[in-house]
């Protein structure tokens, strides 16, 4: 481990951490990707048109266009982030989507229980971090000759 790391309480775990740390980014990508896939799939399953009124109520018109854009981004982008394929592009797009929704939910406060911005803030910041970092060592991107 690098010298700027804190001292381990159990130094015997150092070799385990050195082995496990590269997998941490894979875990984050899978969590974000899976969450997005489930959201996108839910919209596809119910019918994208059923999400359109919610977008219209938030002021996004035409609601059906925003519903389709959101659905495609969440489903396709979720798969791409999970696999680590064009990771920076899709993670940045998701971060932008979450920022837009964050702005729409700002007036309802923080708590997601009151339809606040808590949820989209969390996923937006994690997506932004993924956009900054890229796919990591266990990604399709890492096998490509060039990355975004």
N, C-alpha and C positions, 0 to 999 in steps of 0.2 A: 504494500500500500504506500501511497505517497506520504511524504513527510508532513504535509499540511493537514493530514487527516487527524482526527482526535485519536487518543490512545484507546485501544480496545480494553474493555473490562475483562474479557476472556481472550488473551492473546492466542490461545490455541485455535481460535476460530478464524484467524487471519487467512489461512489457506482456503477455507471454505468461502469467505467473503470475496477473495480474489477470483475464485471460480464463479461465484453466483452473481457478482455485480453486473457483468455484461448481460445477464438475463433480465435484469430489472427493467430495462427499457422495453423489452419484449412484453413483459407483464403489463406495463402501462399502455402500450399500443393495443394489446388484446382487449384490455378493459374499455378503452375509448371506442375502438372499432366495434366491439360487440354491442355496446350500448347504442351506438349509432345505427347499426344494422337492425337491431330490434325496433328502434323508433321508425326507421324507414319502412321496414317490413310491415309494421302495424298500420301505417298509412296505406300501403299497397293493399293489404288484406281487407281493410275496411272500405277502401275506395278513396282515392286521393281527393275526390270532390267533397268528401265529408270533412276534410281539414280546411277547405277553402273559407268557410264562414269565420273560423277562428282567426285566420290571417286578415280577413276583411275587417273584423272587429278591432284588430290592433292597428288598422290604418294601412295595411298593405294591400293595395289594389293593383291589378285584379287579383283577388284572393286565390283563384285557381292557378294562376301562373306561379305565385309564391308557394303554394302548396306543392306543385310539381317540382319546383326548384329545390325546395327543402327535402322532399322525399328522395329525389335522385341523389342529392348531395349526401344525405344521411345513409342511404342504402349503399350506393356505389362507393362513396367516400369511406364509409365504415369498413367495407371489404378491403379497400386499398390500404387504409391505415392498419387494419389488423394484419395484413400480409406484409406491410412495409413497402408498398409499391407506389411510387410517386408521392411519398409520404409528406414531404414538405408542402407540396401543392394542395393536397386534400386537407391536411391539418390546418393550413392557413385559411382555406375556404370555410372550414367548419368553425374556426375561431371567429371569422368575420360574421358568419351566420349567428353564432351565439352572442356576439356583441350587439347585433341588430336586435335580437330578441331581448337581450339584457336591457337595452334602451327602452323597448316597449314595456317591459315589466318594472322599470325603475319606480314608477308612481305607486306600485302596490307594495313596495318595501322589500326587505331581504327574504323573509321566510317563504319557502316554497309552499308551505301549507296554506298560505294566503295568495298563492299564485305569484309569489315574488321572484326575484332574480337569482336567488341562491343557487339553484341547479344550473342555470345557464352560465352563471359566472364561473362556477367550478369547472364545468366541462369546457368552457371557452378558454380559461387559463391553461388547463392541461393541454388542450389542442394547440394553443399558441406555443407552449413549451415543446411539444412534439414538432411543430413547424420549425422552431429554432434549432432543434437537435437533429432532426432527420430520423430515418428509420432505425439506426443503430446497427450493431454487428449482426443481428439475426433478422435480416429483412431481405426482401427481394432487391431493394435498392442497392444493398451492399454487394450484390452479385452483378449489377449493371456496370458498364464501363464508365458511365458518367451519371451524376445525380443532379437534381435541380438545385 
